[in-house]
Amino acid sequence: MTESAIDRMLAEARRGLHRLTPVEAYAAQREGALLVDVRREDQRERFGAPADSIPIDLSILEWRLDPGSPWRIPATGQGIRLILTCQEGFSSSLAASRLQALGLDATDVDGGFAAWAAAGLPIAPELPPRVY
């Protein structure tokens, strides 16, 4: 069986990442890293969200996190470590690679939110408001 183009793209993206376990991601968040949830709203509603995460849709991610963007969110700045999570750790790897291409310190959570929840890490009692 031949490898698909998306599998090759994902493997290439991950070669440039030092992916974090959920426990490592939680520790980094406690030390000041920004945990960004890139899942769709329906996934956040169905499964919940990591505590103290910021939900940003993939379609606007770069504009909200690039410190030089006029549309950036206030929580971002030069030197802020960005840790992305999706449901299982696939789209977050691709997104983290795109943020690295912008010169940002970005990685993702290996296993995504599913692994975060399975590790018993804090889940928000209410969904945080989405960034538009």
C-alpha positions in Angstrom: 0.0 0.0 0.0 1.4 3.4 -0.9 1.5 6.3 1.5 -1.1 9.0 0.8 -0.1 12.6 0.2 -1.6 13.7 3.5 0.3 11.1 5.4 3.5 12.4 3.8 2.5 15.9 4.7 1.7 15.0 8.3 5.0 13.1 8.7 6.9 16.1 7.3 5.1 18.5 9.6 5.8 16.3 12.6 9.5 16.1 11.8 9.8 19.7 12.7 7.9 19.5 16.0 8.8 18.4 19.5 5.4 17.1 20.3 4.3 17.1 23.9 2.5 14.5 25.9 -0.7 15.8 27.6 1.1 16.0 30.9 4.0 17.9 29.4 1.6 20.3 27.7 -0.3 20.9 30.9 3.1 21.6 32.7 4.1 24.0 29.9 0.7 25.7 30.2 1.2 26.2 33.9 4.5 27.8 33.1 3.0 30.4 30.7 2.5 28.6 27.4 -0.7 29.3 25.6 -2.9 26.2 25.0 -4.9 26.7 21.8 -7.8 24.4 20.9 -8.2 24.3 17.1 -11.2 21.9 17.1 -14.6 22.8 15.6 -17.2 24.2 18.0 -19.3 21.0 17.7 -16.3 18.9 18.9 -15.8 21.2 21.9 -19.5 21.0 22.7 -19.5 17.2 22.4 -16.2 16.4 24.2 -15.4 19.5 26.3 -12.3 21.6 26.3 -9.0 21.7 28.2 -9.2 24.1 31.1 -7.7 27.6 30.4 -7.5 26.9 26.6 -8.3 29.4 23.9 -10.4 28.1 21.1 -9.4 29.5 17.7 -10.7 28.0 14.4 -8.1 26.8 12.0 -9.4 29.2 9.3 -8.2 32.2 11.3 -5.4 30.7 13.4 -2.4 32.4 11.8 -4.0 35.9 11.9 -4.9 35.6 15.6 -1.5 34.3 16.7 1.1 36.1 14.6 2.3 38.9 16.9 2.7 41.1 13.8 -0.8 40.7 12.6 -3.3 43.6 13.2 -5.9 40.9 14.0 -3.9 39.1 16.7 -5.4 38.4 20.1 -3.9 40.2 23.1 -2.6 37.0 24.7 0.0 36.6 22.0 3.3 38.2 21.8 6.9 37.5 20.8 8.3 34.6 22.7 5.0 33.1 23.8 5.0 29.3 23.4 2.0 28.0 21.6 0.7 24.5 22.2 -2.1 23.4 19.9 -4.6 20.6 20.4 -7.2 19.1 18.2 -9.3 16.0 18.9 -6.6 13.4 18.2 -3.5 15.2 17.3 -3.5 15.3 13.5 -4.8 18.7 12.4 -2.9 20.3 15.3 0.4 19.0 14.0 -0.2 20.5 10.6 -1.3 23.8 12.2 1.7 23.9 14.5 4.0 23.4 11.5 2.3 26.4 9.8 2.8 28.6 12.8 6.5 27.6 13.0 6.8 28.7 9.3 5.7 32.1 10.6 8.6 32.0 13.1 6.5 31.2 16.1 7.4 28.8 18.9 4.6 26.2 18.3 4.0 22.5 18.8 1.1 20.3 19.6 -0.3 17.7 22.0 0.4 14.1 21.0 -3.0 12.4 21.0 -4.9 15.7 21.2 -7.8 16.4 23.5 -8.7 12.7 23.6 -5.3 12.0 25.2 -5.6 15.0 27.5 -9.0 13.8 28.8 -7.7 10.2 29.2 -4.8 11.5 31.2 -7.3 13.0 33.7 -6.1 16.6 33.1 -8.3 19.6 33.9 -11.3 20.1 31.6 -13.1 23.4 31.6 -16.4 23.4 33.5 -17.8 25.7 30.8 -16.6 26.1 27.2 -14.4 29.2 26.8 -15.7 31.8 24.4 -14.5 31.2 20.8 -12.1 33.7 19.3 -13.5 35.3 16.1 
